[in-house]
Amino acid sequence: MQLQGNLSVERMCYLGQVNRAGFYRYLRGKAPRLEKTEVRSMVQRIAVEHRRRLGSPRMTQELRNRGMVVNHKRVERIMREDNLLAIRWRKFVTATESEHDQPVYLNLASRMQVTGPNQLWVADITYIRLRNEFVYLAVLLDAFSRRVVGWAVERTMQARLSLAALERAVVNRKPPLGLVHHSDRGIQYACGEYVKALASHGMLSSMSRAGCPYDNAMCESWFKTLKQEEIYANEYQDMEDLIQHLEEFIDRYYNRLRLHSALGYRSPEQFETETAGQPSQPQLDTMAGTLSFSRHRRSFNPMWEHQKQGSRSGAAPLLPSSSR
């Protein structure tokens, strides 16, 4: 509350027998048109900066971050009047090829308690339609911060697409042993080449249940965001043009600037920075998430088990047994 000498506005209104709400209405009433113009101007400026990617909730939060006191209904009305509402989604089409004879793995992601970055990565593939062809995008998200840690684009859905995204993620993040890699049951993630790559980096394979896309909902939600805010808003000349736009959207916009409601309206980079120094559990627990198996009343830490098994026999990273 702003002070006038030693008296607050609340105290002065009480002494002067003036309604406080009426006092503020009087102040705003002096220049209501100017205030409305300033809000509209700032909404338009932010919409241009974010290339019309923000809906009204994120626009409201961005305005508040810049020091403006606004109501979300007012912001939505201004955006609707100025035709600045975010572009809507199109029908979802699956790109999963799960009819194969490769082993599939236990769903560890649903049993995890993620307490920090580089404990659980979620992977998936989607298609993007260009003028004369279809191309495919593979991504890996960190489940803690929703940050895109690796991605790759190819004209084919073969294993080299998912491997390229994985290698990019490993180079960018250098994850500790015991990280859980979760995906659907697609052949790109179940093939021997990809499983060996995970094992070589000390990662555990985890896969969704058959016919249940909700187990991989984080990636599906991210694909929806990508297509609403970038793909459907642009036309690309070719795959090279698409890659340039994806680099700008993923690396320079989404990871660094885009506000995420699940992160308290912070960007993934900001969320990781702000939570990096927060004390939580013992050091090993923060480096690898804990897996809970409630039926057997026991917990399992991937890195502890990996170190225990490696110290006994020098074995490769522990992998879940296959199941159908």
C-alpha positions as CSV (number, residue, x, y, z in Angstrom):
1,M,0.0,0.0,0.0
2,Q,1.5,3.4,-1.0
3,L,2.2,5.8,1.8
4,Q,1.5,9.6,2.0
5,G,3.9,10.7,4.8
6,N,3.2,8.2,7.5
7,L,-0.4,7.4,6.4
8,S,-1.5,4.8,3.9
9,V,-4.3,5.3,1.4
10,E,-6.4,3.0,3.4
11,R,-5.9,5.0,6.6
12,M,-6.6,8.3,4.9
13,C,-9.8,7.0,3.3
14,Y,-10.9,5.9,6.8
15,L,-10.1,9.3,8.4
16,G,-11.8,11.2,5.5
17,Q,-14.8,8.8,5.5
18,V,-14.2,8.1,1.8
19,N,-14.9,4.7,0.3
20,R,-11.5,3.3,-0.9
21,A,-13.0,1.7,-4.0
22,G,-14.6,5.0,-4.9
23,F,-11.2,6.8,-4.4
24,Y,-9.5,4.4,-6.9
25,R,-12.4,4.8,-9.4
26,Y,-11.9,8.6,-9.1
27,L,-8.2,8.2,-9.9
28,R,-8.8,5.9,-12.9
29,G,-11.7,8.1,-14.1
30,K,-9.4,11.0,-15.0
31,A,-7.9,9.2,-18.0
32,P,-9.8,6.0,-18.8
33,R,-9.3,6.3,-22.5
34,L,-5.6,6.7,-22.1
35,E,-5.4,3.6,-19.9
36,K,-7.5,1.6,-22.3
37,T,-5.2,2.7,-25.2
38,E,-2.1,1.7,-23.3
39,V,-3.4,-1.7,-22.5
40,R,-4.5,-2.3,-26.1
41,S,-1.1,-1.0,-27.4
42,M,0.8,-3.3,-25.1
43,V,-1.4,-6.3,-26.1
44,Q,-0.7,-5.6,-29.8
45,R,3.1,-5.2,-29.1
46,I,3.3,-8.5,-27.2
47,A,1.2,-10.3,-29.9
48,V,3.7,-9.2,-32.5
49,E,6.7,-10.2,-30.4
50,H,5.3,-13.7,-29.9
51,R,3.9,-13.9,-33.5
52,R,0.3,-14.4,-32.3
53,R,1.3,-17.6,-30.4
54,L,-0.2,-16.4,-27.0
55,G,-3.7,-17.1,-25.9
56,S,-5.5,-14.8,-23.5
57,P,-4.3,-16.5,-20.3
58,R,-0.6,-16.2,-21.3
59,M,-1.2,-12.8,-22.6
60,T,-2.7,-11.7,-19.3
61,Q,0.3,-13.1,-17.4
62,E,2.8,-11.5,-19.8
63,L,1.0,-8.1,-19.2
64,R,1.2,-8.6,-15.4
65,N,4.9,-9.5,-15.7
66,R,5.4,-6.1,-17.4
67,G,3.7,-4.3,-14.5
68,M,0.2,-3.9,-15.8
69,V,-2.9,-4.7,-13.6
70,V,-5.4,-6.3,-16.0
71,N,-8.3,-8.7,-15.9
72,H,-8.2,-11.8,-18.1
73,K,-11.7,-11.1,-19.5
74,R,-10.7,-7.6,-20.6
75,V,-7.6,-9.0,-22.3
76,E,-9.6,-11.7,-24.1
77,R,-12.1,-9.0,-25.3
78,I,-9.3,-6.8,-26.6
79,M,-7.7,-9.8,-28.4
80,R,-11.0,-10.8,-29.9
81,E,-11.8,-7.3,-31.1
82,D,-8.3,-6.9,-32.7
83,N,-8.3,-10.5,-34.2
84,L,-5.3,-11.5,-32.1
85,L,-6.5,-14.8,-30.6
86,A,-4.2,-17.7,-31.1
87,I,-4.7,-20.0,-34.2
88,R,-6.8,-23.0,-33.5
89,W,-5.9,-26.7,-33.8
90,R,-6.6,-29.2,-36.5
91,K,-7.5,-32.8,-36.3
92,F,-4.9,-35.1,-34.7
93,V,-3.4,-37.9,-36.9
94,T,-1.2,-40.6,-35.3
95,A,2.2,-41.4,-36.7
96,T,3.0,-44.5,-34.5
97,E,3.9,-47.8,-36.1
98,S,3.5,-50.2,-33.3
99,E,2.8,-53.5,-35.2
100,H,6.2,-55.2,-34.8
101,D,7.9,-58.2,-33.1
102,Q,10.4,-56.2,-31.1
103,P,10.4,-56.4,-27.3
104,V,8.4,-53.7,-25.4
105,Y,9.2,-52.4,-22.0
106,L,7.4,-51.8,-18.7
107,N,5.8,-48.4,-18.2
108,L,8.2,-46.8,-15.7
109,A,7.1,-43.2,-16.3
110,S,3.7,-43.7,-14.5
111,R,5.6,-45.0,-11.4
112,M,8.1,-42.2,-11.2
113,Q,8.3,-39.2,-8.8
114,V,10.3,-36.7,-10.8
115,T,12.1,-34.2,-8.6
116,G,14.6,-32.6,-11.0
117,P,15.8,-32.3,-14.6
118,N,17.3,-35.2,-16.5
119,Q,15.4,-37.9,-14.6
120,L,12.6,-38.6,-17.1
121,W,12.7,-37.8,-20.9
122,V,9.6,-38.3,-23.0
123,A,10.0,-39.0,-26.7
124,D,7.6,-39.1,-29.7
125,I,7.3,-38.5,-33.4
126,T,4.9,-36.4,-35.5
127,Y,4.5,-35.6,-39.2
128,I,4.6,-32.1,-40.8
129,R,3.1,-31.5,-44.2
130,L,5.0,-29.3,-46.6
131,R,4.0,-28.1,-50.1
132,N,5.2,-31.2,-51.9
133,E,6.1,-33.7,-49.3
134,F,5.6,-35.0,-45.7
135,V,8.5,-34.8,-43.2
136,Y,8.8,-36.2,-39.7
137,L,9.8,-34.5,-36.5
138,A,11.2,-36.5,-33.4
139,V,11.5,-34.7,-30.1
140,L,12.6,-35.5,-26.5
141,L,11.1,-33.5,-23.6
142,D,12.4,-33.3,-20.1
143,A,9.4,-34.2,-17.9
144,F,10.5,-31.9,-15.1
145,S,10.6,-28.6,-17.0
146,R,8.8,-29.5,-20.3
147,R,12.0,-28.3,-22.0
148,V,12.8,-29.7,-25.5
149,V,16.2,-31.3,-25.0
150,G,16.6,-32.9,-28.4
151,W,14.9,-32.9,-31.8
152,A,15.5,-33.9,-35.4
153,V,13.7,-33.7,-38.8
154,E,13.9,-36.4,-41.6
155,R,12.0,-37.4,-44.7
156,T,11.7,-40.9,-43.2
157,M,10.4,-42.4,-40.0
158,Q,13.3,-44.9,-39.8
159,A,15.4,-45.3,-36.7
160,R,18.0,-42.7,-37.7
161,L,15.3,-40.0,-37.0
162,S,14.8,-40.9,-33.4
163,L,18.6,-41.7,-33.0
164,A,19.5,-38.2,-34.2
165,A,17.1,-36.6,-31.7
166,L,18.6,-38.8,-28.9
167,E,22.2,-37.9,-29.7
168,R,21.3,-34.2,-29.8
169,A,19.7,-34.5,-26.4
170,V,22.7,-36.3,-24.9
171,V,25.1,-33.7,-26.3
172,N,23.0,-30.8,-25.0
173,R,22.3,-32.2,-21.5
174,K,24.9,-34.8,-20.7
175,P,22.5,-36.7,-18.4
176,P,23.5,-38.9,-15.5
177,L,23.2,-42.7,-15.4
178,G,19.7,-44.0,-14.5
179,L,17.6,-41.6,-16.6
180,V,14.3,-43.1,-17.8
181,H,13.5,-42.7,-21.4
182,H,9.7,-43.0,-22.1
183,S,8.1,-43.4,-25.5
184,D,5.2,-45.2,-27.2
185,R,5.6,-48.7,-28.7
186,G,6.7,-47.5,-32.1
187,I,9.3,-49.5,-34.0
188,Q,11.7,-46.5,-34.0
189,Y,12.0,-46.8,-30.2
190,A,11.7,-50.6,-29.9
191,C,14.3,-51.6,-32.5
192,G,17.6,-53.1,-31.3
193,E,19.7,-50.1,-32.6
194,Y,17.8,-47.6,-30.4
195,V,17.7,-49.8,-27.3
196,K,21.5,-50.3,-27.6
197,A,22.0,-46.6,-27.8
198,L,19.9,-46.1,-24.7
199,A,21.9,-48.7,-22.8
200,S,25.2,-47.2,-24.0
201,H,24.2,-43.9,-22.3
202,G,23.0,-45.6,-19.1
203,M,19.3,-45.0,-19.8
204,L,16.3,-47.2,-18.9
205,S,13.6,-47.9,-21.5
206,S,9.9,-47.2,-20.7
207,M,7.0,-47.6,-23.0
208,S,3.3,-46.7,-23.0
209,R,0.6,-49.3,-22.7
210,A,-0.9,-50.6,-25.9
211,G,-3.5,-48.4,-27.4
212,C,-3.2,-45.8,-24.7
213,P,-1.9,-42.5,-26.0
214,Y,-2.6,-40.7,-22.7
215,D,0.6,-42.3,-21.3
216,N,2.5,-40.1,-23.6
217,A,0.3,-37.0,-23.2
218,M,3.1,-34.6,-22.5
219,C,4.5,-35.0,-26.0
220,E,1.1,-34.9,-27.6
221,S,0.4,-31.7,-25.8
222,W,3.7,-30.2,-27.0
223,F,2.9,-31.2,-30.6
224,K,-0.4,-29.4,-30.3
225,T,1.4,-26.3,-29.1
226,L,3.9,-26.5,-31.9
227,K,1.3,-26.9,-34.7
228,Q,-1.0,-24.2,-33.3
229,E,1.7,-21.6,-32.7
230,E,4.2,-22.3,-35.5
231,I,3.3,-24.9,-38.1
232,Y,-0.3,-23.8,-39.0
233,A,0.7,-20.1,-38.9
234,N,3.4,-20.5,-41.6
235,E,4.0,-21.9,-45.1
236,Y,7.4,-23.5,-45.6
237,Q,9.3,-23.6,-49.0
238,D,11.1,-26.9,-48.2
239,M,12.5,-28.9,-45.4
240,E,15.5,-26.6,-44.9
241,D,13.1,-23.6,-44.5
242,L,11.2,-25.7,-41.9
243,I,14.3,-26.5,-39.9
244,Q,15.3,-22.9,-39.7
245,H,11.8,-22.0,-38.3
246,L,11.9,-24.9,-35.9
247,E,15.3,-23.8,-34.6
248,E,13.8,-20.3,-33.9
249,F,10.7,-21.7,-32.3
250,I,12.1,-24.4,-30.2
251,D,15.6,-23.2,-29.2
252,R,15.1,-19.5,-29.0
253,Y,11.4,-19.1,-28.3
254,Y,9.8,-22.1,-26.6
255,N,12.6,-23.1,-24.3
256,R,13.6,-19.6,-23.3
257,L,10.6,-17.3,-23.6
258,R,7.2,-19.1,-23.8
259,L,5.3,-19.1,-20.6
260,H,4.0,-22.5,-19.5
261,S,0.9,-22.7,-17.3
262,A,2.1,-26.0,-15.7
263,L,5.3,-24.2,-14.6
264,G,3.6,-21.3,-12.9
265,Y,3.7,-19.2,-16.1
266,R,7.4,-19.5,-16.5
267,S,9.5,-20.6,-19.4
268,P,11.2,-24.0,-19.2
269,E,14.7,-22.3,-19.0
270,Q,13.5,-20.0,-16.3
271,F,11.9,-22.8,-14.3
272,E,15.1,-24.9,-14.4
273,T,17.1,-21.9,-13.3
274,E,14.9,-20.9,-10.4
275,T,14.6,-24.5,-9.1
276,A,18.3,-25.4,-9.6
277,G,19.4,-24.2,-6.1
278,Q,16.4,-25.4,-4.1
279,P,17.2,-28.1,-1.5
280,S,15.2,-31.2,-1.9
281,Q,16.2,-34.8,-1.2
282,P,19.6,-36.5,-0.9
283,Q,22.0,-35.8,-3.8
284,L,21.5,-39.2,-5.4
285,D,17.8,-38.8,-5.2
286,T,17.9,-35.5,-7.1
287,M,20.0,-37.0,-9.9
288,A,17.7,-40.0,-10.6
289,G,14.0,-40.1,-10.0
290,T,12.5,-42.7,-7.6
291,L,10.3,-45.5,-9.0
292,S,7.5,-46.7,-6.8
293,F,6.0,-50.2,-7.0
294,S,3.1,-50.0,-4.6
295,R,1.9,-53.6,-4.9
296,H,5.3,-54.8,-3.6
297,R,5.7,-51.9,-1.1
298,R,9.2,-50.9,-2.3
299,S,10.9,-48.1,-4.1
300,F,13.6,-48.3,-6.7
301,N,16.2,-45.7,-7.7
302,P,17.6,-46.4,-11.1
303,M,21.0,-44.9,-10.5
304,W,21.5,-46.7,-7.1
305,E,20.7,-50.1,-8.8
306,H,22.9,-49.3,-11.7
307,Q,25.9,-48.5,-9.4
308,K,25.2,-51.6,-7.3
309,Q,25.0,-53.9,-10.2
310,G,28.0,-52.3,-11.9
311,S,30.1,-52.6,-8.8
312,R,29.3,-56.3,-8.5
313,S,29.9,-57.4,-12.1
314,G,30.7,-54.4,-14.3
315,A,27.4,-55.1,-16.1
316,A,25.7,-52.8,-18.5
317,P,22.9,-50.5,-17.3
318,L,19.8,-52.3,-16.0
319,L,17.0,-52.6,-18.4
320,P,13.4,-53.7,-17.7
321,S,12.4,-57.1,-18.8
322,S,10.2,-57.1,-21.9
323,S,6.5,-57.6,-21.7
324,R,3.7,-57.8,-24.2
